[in-house]
Amino acid sequence: MSSVVTNITKNYGEQKALDDVSFAIQPGNIVGLLGPNGAGKSTMMKILTGFIPATSGTATINGMDVLEESLAVRRLVGYLPENNPLYHEMYVKEYLEFVAGIYHLKNKKARVDEMIELTGIVPEYRKRIGALSKGYRQRVGLAQALIHDPEILILDEPTSGLDPNQLLEIRQLIQQIGSRKTVMLSTHIMQEVTQLCQRVIIINNGKIVADDTTANLQNPEKVEQVLVIEFDKPIAAEKLLKIDGIHKAESDGLNRWVITSTASHDVRPDLFQLAVREQLTVLSLQKRDDSLEQIFQSLTKN
């Protein structure tokens, strides 16, 4: 079941939250939607789930427009918003039965019991939601998003505020769900993306700045090579830039240089030869491999 976003723009007054955004998600993938605060991630998720309309453009799920066929789309989509709005005065099982009733599930009690088991809230299901820890409230939120067996699961910051043990448990649950469903999640945790997501869409200032598989984004053949070299004495940047393949050389003022070159060209032998000619000693030389976090930072710097 595919999701297709075509030329979506969303304005809040004079503020443009999304600017001509297009992408398609095919079934059976966990897709990470990344971006700094205010980039437009939550706005995109709210449009896909029919909570707010786009200013222009279209979004479809399984060929159905999210606004024109809103009720049909919502039957196919499970949604966990960032703030996870729950009725804190209700008991866990009571709340899940209430949600199941909204979807008119025929096997309501059996489905509630299945969700309690799947999301690991068996020890706490007799409690009021307000008495649960943040981790268990997130589990309840996931249970309500899954209870109608949606084809697509949209999760906005599902692990925000969790402790390390809770993080691991929720990630494992999302990975388990993702083996059977299409999942889109937003997060600021790069480790989470590399562990869970097959594909990454990065948004900055309302525009998509990267859309590729997680592996390709971190492929050293597709990114620039960055070296950090330290000499014992000063050298002019012009001499470094004369080396074939080097197109950027920045110094911190302490004879240490950050050198950027084309990934296909190993400039380290040339740097050593330059040091010999200039009677310099190379105190250190390190190749810096760009992590997803570094790539994210480079793409979202304003």
Phi, psi and omega per residue, in radians:
M1 nan 2.027 -3.007
S2 -1.659 2.681 2.995
S3 -2.056 2.265 -3.091
V4 -2.219 2.151 3.095
V5 -1.959 2.184 -3.057
T6 -2.224 1.953 3.013
N7 0.922 0.782 -3.131
I8 -1.356 2.224 2.992
T9 -2.195 2.420 3.085
K10 -2.347 2.128 3.109
N11 -1.939 2.408 2.929
Y12 -1.956 1.620 -3.009
G13 1.134 -2.152 3.121
E14 -1.547 -0.135 -3.125
Q15 -1.512 2.156 3.119
K16 -1.671 1.857 -3.113
A17 -1.400 -0.624 3.080
L18 -2.318 2.442 -3.017
D19 -2.276 1.622 3.042
D20 1.002 0.942 -3.080
V21 -1.576 2.326 3.089
S22 -2.424 2.392 2.996
F23 -2.924 2.875 3.076
A24 -2.337 2.460 3.121
I25 -2.104 2.152 3.132
Q26 -1.559 2.800 -3.086
P27 -1.084 2.644 2.982
G28 1.419 0.381 3.139
N29 -2.104 2.620 2.901
I30 -1.803 2.017 -3.052
V31 -1.953 2.236 3.092
G32 -1.622 2.227 3.072
L33 -1.833 1.902 -3.022
L34 -1.987 2.741 3.072
G35 2.892 2.737 3.083
P36 -1.169 2.967 3.087
N37 -1.002 2.336 3.132
G38 1.448 0.139 -3.094
A39 -1.291 -0.437 -3.134
G40 2.085 0.146 -3.080
K41 -1.108 -0.936 -3.108
S42 -1.115 -0.633 3.091
T43 -1.065 -0.755 3.132
M44 -1.078 -0.734 -3.129
M45 -1.167 -0.665 3.122
K46 -1.174 -0.596 3.082
I47 -1.200 -0.764 -3.132
L48 -1.099 -0.552 -3.127
T49 -1.618 0.047 3.074
G50 1.402 0.215 -3.120
F51 -1.346 -0.585 3.086
I52 -2.369 2.669 3.106
P53 -1.530 2.675 2.988
A54 -1.369 2.677 3.032
T55 -1.218 -0.686 3.060
S56 -2.706 2.863 -3.093
G57 1.636 3.078 -3.102
T58 -2.321 2.667 3.020
A59 -2.362 2.255 -3.133
T60 -2.237 2.589 3.018
I61 -2.225 2.133 -3.063
N62 0.942 0.638 3.105
G63 1.429 -0.026 -3.112
M64 -1.794 2.328 3.128
D65 -1.196 2.325 -3.023
V66 -1.200 -0.330 3.089
L67 -1.713 -0.806 -3.087
E68 -1.219 -0.514 3.123
E69 -2.184 0.892 -2.981
S70 -1.035 -0.802 -3.090
L71 -1.149 -0.717 3.121
A72 -1.121 -0.695 3.127
V73 -1.138 -0.738 -3.087
R74 -1.150 -0.406 3.056
R75 -1.240 -0.377 -3.094
L76 -1.675 -0.195 -2.981
V77 -2.083 2.362 2.954
G78 -1.859 2.394 -2.995
Y79 -2.343 2.221 3.004
L80 -2.038 1.781 3.136
P81 -1.174 2.881 -3.088
E82 -1.074 -0.730 -3.085
N83 -1.520 0.006 3.045
N84 0.788 1.168 -3.098
P85 -1.226 2.087 -3.127
L86 -2.276 2.758 3.041
Y87 -1.512 1.699 -2.985
H88 -1.161 -0.384 -3.129
E89 -1.439 -0.182 -3.134
M90 -1.534 2.659 3.006
Y91 -1.335 2.702 -3.050
V92 -0.979 -0.922 -3.090
K93 -1.146 -0.672 3.105
E94 -1.046 -0.769 -3.125
Y95 -1.127 -0.791 -3.124
L96 -1.148 -0.605 3.055
E97 -1.166 -0.632 3.083
F98 -1.096 -0.799 3.126
V99 -1.124 -0.732 3.109
A100 -1.059 -0.610 3.108
G101 -1.173 -0.630 3.102
I102 -1.040 -0.653 3.140
Y103 -1.506 0.024 3.114
H104 0.970 0.761 3.112
L105 -1.243 2.322 -3.127
K106 -1.308 -0.608 -3.112
N107 -1.768 0.859 -2.951
K108 -0.965 -0.942 -3.070
K109 -1.112 -0.739 3.135
A110 -1.130 -0.676 -3.133
R111 -1.202 -0.686 3.099
V112 -1.080 -0.803 3.117
D113 -1.070 -0.660 3.120
E114 -1.131 -0.730 3.139
M115 -1.197 -0.656 3.093
I116 -1.069 -0.703 3.120
E117 -1.239 -0.809 -3.067
L118 -1.085 -0.749 -3.063
T119 -1.565 0.060 3.016
G120 1.245 0.582 3.136
I121 -1.869 0.349 3.120
V122 -0.960 -0.772 -3.096
P123 -1.175 -0.283 -2.987
E124 -2.101 0.030 -2.936
Y125 -1.213 -0.244 3.123
R126 -1.517 -0.069 -3.091
K127 -1.550 2.807 2.934
R128 -1.230 2.557 -3.105
I129 -1.064 -0.636 -3.136
G130 -1.120 -0.332 -3.133
A131 -1.600 -0.028 -3.090
L132 -1.455 2.719 2.996
S133 -1.233 2.903 3.125
K134 -1.017 -0.700 -3.128
G135 -1.088 -0.737 -3.137
Y136 -1.281 -0.555 3.063
R137 -1.135 -0.652 3.064
Q138 -1.090 -0.668 3.107
R139 -1.127 -0.700 3.095
V140 -1.120 -0.707 3.084
G141 -1.059 -0.729 3.085
L142 -1.135 -0.689 3.141
A143 -1.076 -0.762 3.134
Q144 -1.175 -0.567 3.132
A145 -1.239 -0.443 -3.058
L146 -1.747 -0.193 -2.887
I147 -1.100 -0.513 -3.129
H148 -1.633 0.242 3.098
D149 0.960 1.021 -3.099
P150 -1.250 2.745 3.078
E151 -1.412 -0.504 -3.090
I152 -2.200 2.325 3.137
L153 -2.040 2.175 -3.121
I154 -2.029 2.066 -3.004
L155 -2.146 2.074 -3.121
D156 -1.775 1.885 -3.111
E157 0.896 1.009 -3.039
P158 -1.185 -0.339 -3.100
T159 -1.944 0.230 -3.112
S160 -1.088 2.241 3.059
G161 1.408 0.142 -3.110
L162 -1.556 2.639 3.069
D163 -1.385 2.952 -3.040
P164 -0.967 -0.687 3.124
N165 -1.174 -0.740 3.120
Q166 -1.150 -0.671 3.092
L167 -0.976 -0.854 -3.101
L168 -1.071 -0.762 -3.089
E169 -1.157 -0.763 -3.131
I170 -1.183 -0.684 3.097
R171 -1.079 -0.747 3.118
Q172 -1.084 -0.676 3.127
L173 -1.152 -0.762 3.126
I174 -1.107 -0.705 3.119
Q175 -1.100 -0.707 3.110
Q176 -1.119 -0.760 3.125
I177 -1.144 -0.696 -3.086
G178 -1.148 -0.311 3.085
S179 -1.242 -0.279 -3.090
R180 -2.097 -0.300 -3.040
K181 -2.324 2.919 2.995
T182 -1.513 2.252 -3.088
V183 -2.185 2.277 2.951
M184 -2.039 2.223 3.134
L185 -2.357 2.541 3.006
S186 -1.858 2.544 -3.125
T187 -2.837 2.761 3.005
H188 -1.834 0.016 -3.058
I189 -1.684 1.861 -3.058
M190 -1.136 -0.612 3.099
Q191 -1.048 -0.626 3.110
E192 -1.108 -0.728 -3.139
V193 -1.120 -0.826 -3.105
T194 -1.150 -0.515 3.141
Q195 -1.397 -0.610 -2.959
L196 -1.846 -0.626 -2.864
C197 -1.706 2.373 3.004
Q198 -1.487 -0.377 -3.071
R199 -2.457 2.594 -3.118
V200 -2.255 2.283 2.983
I201 -2.018 2.116 -3.135
I202 -1.881 2.202 3.129
I203 -1.952 2.386 3.051
N204 -2.466 2.251 -3.117
N205 0.905 0.693 3.054
G206 1.412 0.008 -3.132
K207 -2.080 2.596 3.038
I208 -1.347 2.167 3.128
V209 -1.901 -0.180 3.057
A210 -2.796 2.477 3.093
D211 -2.652 1.788 -3.067
D212 -2.822 3.033 3.041
T213 -1.207 2.692 3.117
T214 -1.047 -0.690 -3.137
A215 -1.127 -0.770 -3.116
N216 -1.143 -0.666 -3.134
L217 -1.093 -0.520 -3.115
Q218 -1.756 0.134 -3.131
N219 -1.255 2.055 -3.097
P220 -1.052 -0.361 3.107
E221 -1.300 -0.233 -3.076
K222 -1.896 -0.023 3.128
V223 -2.132 2.865 3.108
E224 -1.227 2.673 3.054
Q225 -1.586 2.304 -3.130
V226 -2.106 2.210 3.109
L227 -2.060 2.533 3.024
V228 -2.049 2.032 -3.080
I229 -2.190 2.468 3.118
E230 -2.190 2.227 3.084
F231 -1.817 2.905 3.114
D232 -1.475 -0.251 -3.124
K233 -2.456 2.858 -3.140
P234 -1.167 2.700 3.018
I235 -2.541 2.551 -3.134
A236 -1.296 2.483 3.137
A237 -1.052 -0.584 -3.109
E238 -1.021 -0.610 -3.129
K239 -1.222 -0.632 3.092
L240 -1.200 -0.695 -3.078
L241 -1.259 -0.244 3.084
K242 -1.315 -0.293 3.132
I243 -1.230 2.284 -3.121
D244 -1.038 2.204 3.109
G245 1.807 -0.425 3.123
I246 -1.481 2.177 3.119
H247 -2.141 0.056 3.084
K248 -2.728 2.356 3.103
A249 -2.491 2.056 -3.107
E250 -2.136 2.329 -3.125
S251 -1.888 2.562 3.044
D252 -1.635 0.140 3.123
G253 1.511 -0.010 -3.114
L254 -2.065 0.565 -3.138
N255 1.169 0.246 3.084
R256 -1.880 2.323 -3.043
W257 -2.147 2.430 2.965
V258 -1.797 2.022 -3.004
I259 -1.989 2.253 3.126
T260 -1.941 2.249 -3.125
S261 -2.406 2.966 3.090
T262 -1.164 2.473 -3.034
A263 -1.121 -0.488 -3.062
S264 -1.405 -0.131 -3.048
H265 -2.069 2.034 3.080
D266 -1.488 1.912 -3.055
V267 -1.638 0.043 -3.077
R268 -1.083 -0.779 3.088
P269 -1.022 -0.676 3.133
D270 -1.154 -0.617 3.103
L271 -1.140 -0.710 3.103
F272 -1.152 -0.694 3.105
Q273 -1.122 -0.675 3.088
L274 -1.091 -0.741 3.138
A275 -1.052 -0.701 3.118
V276 -1.116 -0.800 -3.122
R277 -1.106 -0.651 -3.091
E278 -1.596 0.080 3.138
Q279 0.995 0.815 3.085
L280 -1.898 2.687 3.004
T281 -1.855 2.272 3.074
V282 -1.458 1.932 -3.124
L283 -1.403 -0.574 3.097
S284 -2.800 2.650 3.089
L285 -2.606 2.097 -3.120
Q286 -2.270 2.438 3.028
K287 -1.647 2.182 -3.099
R288 -1.737 2.011 3.109
D289 -1.520 2.215 -3.128
D290 -1.236 2.124 3.011
S291 -1.463 2.987 3.083
L292 -1.052 -0.599 3.124
E293 -1.123 -0.742 3.115
Q294 -1.150 -0.697 3.104
I295 -1.107 -0.745 3.107
F296 -1.035 -0.791 -3.131
Q297 -1.106 -0.722 -3.108
S298 -1.181 -0.554 -3.100
L299 -1.452 -0.351 -3.028
T300 -1.987 0.196 3.047
K301 -1.274 2.297 -3.134
N302 -1.649 nan nan
